């Protein structure tokens, strides 16, 4: 700690201590270990070794002295220890420590998920997986969050945690200058109403950690070693043979105990000045701590005893504590708290030139794979549930099926870690995540094929995903499954090896289809099929080569697209004179392409007949890689030194015109003489009238190619329009809600600090029109000028920062990325109606299985109103009783042998897609009879409403209520819990997510 920091500490000690409840300051010392699986541990053996050291030593030390406590956060490490390392005696000790409240599970998810680039569905999944394990194993339900390390805080999180039953929420990483201002104003604690529509119904008391964050202060004035880290920093899997770990603190002795006490007390008093009560949360631990809990507690025990013996003199007392102890004491004060609305804490900057906005795009391939895996899991879950009800096929092993789903659940859950999907891990760790996702996806694809086949050799027959198969000389069959609970009209694309093809449905009727040369595989063809599928249902298609005109047989066949080639055009300043414009149109849009530049010129939309000038091009930010030359960009941070520059010297264009759809393909060459292009845009308009496919007609589908990049380049797609957007962009929080982002004039690093995460949606607008971008993976987005949207697509970086080099975090990513965006341009009311369903149509596209497939059993479709999304329909397999008392009694008696999974309980979540006031019709509460909706699965005999993760009866949930300055109070539980239970008719209000256990009548 430098002289300036010590001066600030001294001033803080001298300043008034704010509003106090009387008595000395009370320090709640909370022991914890931030294990951070996300970027350190590349193999299960290392993780298991670390987990063994932490939990084995912690459990032993807590057992030795009753005053000691510990909080455990993420389940990934604990489950490894519990399943593979813990002895029967250690398991008994854990249960006893949990019963006495000295070991506390907080957060309780599989991981501590990132908040910027994760999707709400995946956040819920990983939290549900962790909570299900804890409740099934111990009968406990976490009540407090510990979200201390994600790089910024989303307003979605406090809403989800309220729905999960949490009593308080704890965060840390928010913008450095905002945190400083909140400290000075004693506003680090507040009630956060994260949802605009749900407001106080799902609010969370929130504690923001001060400038020291979740770590113990590392520097002490009397020693050149770090303070309070007596076990040093973990080194695994090969610990030092002499037992001397890096960064070990000087042991506490009679000679230095007064100095240690004064240092700890000074830090407590400094922190107390930033809060409004005399209770100070003092986290004791940091990354990779407590692997030797014995040496930790052996030093801290006498130190706390010494402080408490001098409490009257020092004005501070200290105790070991859990979060339940701290927040319980805080809640008992019944203080009146300020309220924060639905604003988030993004982006996050730790210093003036350290904007953590690069990770919004880092490792785009992993981000795309994670979302595809999530979508496949969603489809597989509902398909398996429909297979099991009302009666499963006897030849499919349900236990095997559930194992395939669980494998992908865990893979999707772990990649939500704040050092995973963020792209802030080393290549080895990235490869581990990709392997887990790929293995899980393969298993679920096999399951889906087995369900379709439903034969004795279900897992063996030839049934593969469309992406992995081409049609043989005699053609093949395809089964297309719609994972959404609405009727969907969509284009599905297969690769075939013959130039003429006939497509028929399960009734033998011809189906509209279009054939064109493949852009990915030479000597093959892309076959586009127009399909309309009811909710959670199948269509079966036969794809056969046509016999050909030479045999004199006329038969309906797929239309063949024609290709128009345009000369390559060098980049030059745009001119509006003498333009030769080529129109591409459907019933919703006319897109004009400029032959003189091969760039888009404008889009006319049919709802108001407005024409908006629109151009798109690729640019690059040039990053600094030498720390001696200034701030650097890396996996985490984006630090541009100047504006982006065009990344292309020429662009080629071809138009593939067809009866079903038309594509415009633009190829951007870095140098006009290059043979290979670096960037590309494929834009698609579908020729389906709105009456037959409103969503399909009303979007422009674009697929991009970017890469491989040159070193230290950050590639963006810039869409420039003549919309008067006032440099305001709106982006989503986790696919759940939107945030308004006005451009802020920062003194330093303004480009990077005006970048925001787009998980699924972004838009700009003026008083007439809105341009919406929908994405199938996370990106960083910004509006650097009026009427402009900039999407970062790819990053390739190297720098010589010692820390980055040590962990191989330099992001030398040589991949080619192919992200997709859908564009909607229309008056605001039209886009407000369309985009919530369109983004789900992009996320959950129909799943195609190809091979020699039998037609699946077709049952009644599952159809919801257009403002309701079937967020979850699954069989989780948990074997605990829904009755909490019964479950605890079962655990007390102990279970005999291996307990089989419960395959009869169905987990259902309904999500209202619209905000209050967003649409005059679709924003209204919607009532549905689940008996009617789920009739294809059987007769509903019981419906239990549960907390978000399923572990609590929502009607028995009693969350703490916190007094606020607005004098608006809420009842315990959720808004829905005030309605009487019973029956199968439910009402869902704007932005609500309601969770149920559904029980069907046994056949």
Secondary structure, DSSP 8 states (H G I E B T S, - for coil): --HHHHHHHHHHHHS---S--SSSEEEEEEEB-B--HHHH--SHHHHHHHHHHHHHHHHHHHHH-TT--EEE--HHHHHHHHHHT--HHHHHHHHHHHHHTSEEE-S-SSS-B-SSS--HHHHHHHHHHHHHHHHHHH-----B--B-SSSSB-HHHHHHHHHTT-SBEEE----HHHHHHHHHTT-SEEEE---TTTGGGG-EEEEE--TTTTS---B-TT-SSBSS-TT-----SS--TTS--TT------TTTHHHHHHHHHHHHHHHHTTSSSSEEEEEE--BT--TTHHHHHHHHHHHHHHHHHTHHHHTEEEEE--HHHHHHHHHHTT--B-EE-S--B-S-EEETTEETTGGGTSSHHHHHHHHHHHHHHHHHHHHHHHHHTTT--TTS-HHHHHHHHHHHHHHHHHTTBTTTTTS-S-HHHHHHHHHHHHHHHHHHHHHHHHHHH-STTTTTSSEEEGGG-B--TT-EEEEEE--SSS-EEEEEEEEESSS-EEEE-TTS-B--EEEEE-SSSTT-EEEEEEEEE-TT-EEEEEEEE---GGGT------EE-EEEEEEEEE------SS--EEEEE-SSEEEEEETTTTEEEEEEETTT--EEEEEEEEEEEE----GGGS----SS----SS--EE--SEEEEEEEE-SSEEEEEEEEESSTT-SS-SEEEEEEEE---HHHHHHHHT-EEEEEEE----TTEEEEEEEEE----TTEEEEEETTTEEEEEE----SS-HHHHT-EEESSEEEEE-SS-EEEEEESS-EEEE--STTEEEEEEEEE-----HHHHHTT-S------B--EEEEEEE-HHHHHHHHHHHHHHHHT--EEEEES-------------TTEEEEEEE--B--S-SSHHHHHHHHHH---S----B-S-EEEEEEE---TTSSTTTTS-EEEEHHHHTGGG--EEEEEEE-TTSSSBTTT-------BTT-----SS-TGGGS---SSEEEE-TT-EEEEEEEE---
